[in-house]
Amino acid sequence: MKIILFPSDYFDINKVDESFKNEYEAVLSNGNFEILLFSYDEWIAEGKLKLNYKVDTMTDTIYRGWMMKPEIYKDFYCELQKKNIQLMTAPNEYEKFHYFPNIYPELEENTAILNWRKIPQKCLSMMM
């Protein structure tokens, strides 16, 4: 059986993050997937991967959760593999689709015309 990985509630690793509750319940009612929860907040803040249960054999897994910077996702992907969890989206695929300018050339004919510019570093520091 395949797994869908959701972020957990901040205070309870055994409850899904409220933002994903409807999707979580739909997966539960479907019955075709196991559900695994992890502490997104601990992962992002401390780099600690905390799961609500142990996976015994390597299992294909779909991640449904908050976006991560590509370098953080790559570490996440590797840490999950150590715990028998094989994410369906490899780090290079994640990075390609995470930043729209990376995938735009492949979607250009079906997408509105877009232009983007890099914001100079000095402007970024003023915004923060």
C-alpha positions as CSV (number, residue, x, y, z in Angstrom):
1,M,0.0,0.0,0.0
2,K,1.2,3.5,-0.7
3,I,1.4,6.3,1.9
4,I,0.4,9.9,1.9
5,L,2.5,12.0,4.2
6,F,0.8,15.0,5.8
7,P,2.1,17.6,8.3
8,S,0.9,17.1,11.8
9,D,-0.7,19.5,14.2
10,Y,1.8,21.7,16.0
11,F,0.9,20.3,19.4
12,D,0.0,16.7,18.5
13,I,2.0,14.4,16.1
14,N,-1.1,12.1,15.9
15,K,-3.4,14.8,14.5
16,V,-3.2,16.3,11.0
17,D,-2.5,20.0,10.6
18,E,-5.9,21.7,10.5
19,S,-5.2,23.2,7.0
20,F,-5.1,19.7,5.5
21,K,-8.0,18.2,7.5
22,N,-10.4,17.9,4.5
23,E,-7.8,16.2,2.3
24,Y,-6.8,13.9,5.2
25,E,-10.4,12.9,5.8
26,A,-10.9,12.2,2.0
27,V,-7.8,9.9,2.0
28,L,-9.1,8.1,5.1
29,S,-12.5,7.5,3.6
30,N,-10.9,6.3,0.3
31,G,-9.1,3.4,2.1
32,N,-6.4,3.0,-0.6
33,F,-3.6,4.7,1.2
34,E,-2.0,4.6,4.6
35,I,-1.5,8.0,6.2
36,L,1.7,9.1,7.9
37,L,2.1,12.4,9.8
38,F,5.3,14.3,10.6
39,S,6.1,17.4,12.5
40,Y,6.7,20.0,9.8
41,D,7.5,22.6,12.4
42,E,10.3,20.5,14.0
43,W,11.7,19.7,10.6
44,I,11.8,23.3,9.5
45,A,13.0,24.8,12.8
46,E,15.4,22.1,13.9
47,G,16.0,19.7,11.0
48,K,14.6,16.8,13.1
49,L,12.4,14.3,11.4
50,K,9.6,13.2,13.8
51,L,7.0,10.8,12.4
52,N,3.9,9.4,14.1
53,Y,4.9,5.8,13.4
54,K,7.7,3.7,12.0
55,V,7.6,2.3,8.4
56,D,9.1,-1.2,8.2
57,T,9.6,-1.6,4.4
58,M,10.5,0.9,1.7
59,T,7.1,2.4,0.6
60,D,6.2,4.8,-2.2
61,T,4.9,8.0,-0.6
62,I,3.1,11.1,-1.8
63,Y,3.9,14.3,0.1
64,R,1.0,16.6,0.7
65,G,2.1,19.4,2.8
66,W,3.6,22.9,3.0
67,M,6.2,24.0,0.5
68,M,9.9,23.9,1.4
69,K,12.9,25.5,-0.2
70,P,14.4,23.0,-2.6
71,E,17.6,22.4,-0.5
72,I,15.4,21.7,2.6
73,Y,13.2,19.3,0.5
74,K,16.3,17.4,-0.7
75,D,17.4,16.8,3.0
76,F,13.8,15.8,3.8
77,Y,13.8,13.4,0.9
78,C,17.1,11.8,2.1
79,E,16.0,11.6,5.7
80,L,12.8,9.9,4.8
81,Q,14.6,7.3,2.7
82,K,16.6,6.3,5.8
83,K,13.2,5.6,7.4
84,N,11.9,3.4,4.5
85,I,9.9,6.2,2.9
86,Q,10.4,6.9,-0.8
87,L,8.9,10.2,-1.9
88,M,7.4,10.0,-5.4
89,T,8.8,13.4,-6.2
90,A,12.6,13.4,-6.5
91,P,14.5,16.6,-5.3
92,N,15.4,17.6,-8.9
93,E,11.7,17.3,-9.9
94,Y,10.6,19.3,-6.9
95,E,13.0,22.1,-7.6
96,K,12.0,22.3,-11.2
97,F,8.3,22.7,-10.3
98,H,8.8,24.7,-7.2
99,Y,10.0,27.8,-9.0
100,F,7.6,28.7,-11.8
101,P,10.3,30.2,-14.1
102,N,12.0,26.7,-14.2
103,I,8.9,25.1,-15.7
104,Y,7.5,28.0,-17.6
105,P,9.2,27.1,-20.9
106,E,7.4,23.8,-21.0
107,L,4.0,25.4,-20.2
108,E,4.4,28.6,-22.2
109,E,2.0,27.9,-25.0
110,N,-0.8,27.2,-22.5
111,T,0.1,30.0,-20.0
112,A,-0.4,33.7,-20.0
113,I,2.7,35.7,-21.1
114,L,4.8,36.3,-18.1
115,N,7.8,38.4,-17.3
116,W,9.8,38.4,-14.1
117,R,12.8,40.2,-12.8
118,K,15.2,39.5,-10.0
119,I,14.9,41.9,-7.2
120,P,18.3,43.4,-6.3
121,Q,19.7,42.2,-3.0
122,K,19.7,45.7,-1.4
123,C,16.0,46.0,-2.1
124,L,15.3,42.6,-0.5
125,S,17.0,43.6,2.7
126,M,14.9,46.8,2.8
127,M,11.7,44.7,2.5
128,M,12.6,42.5,5.5
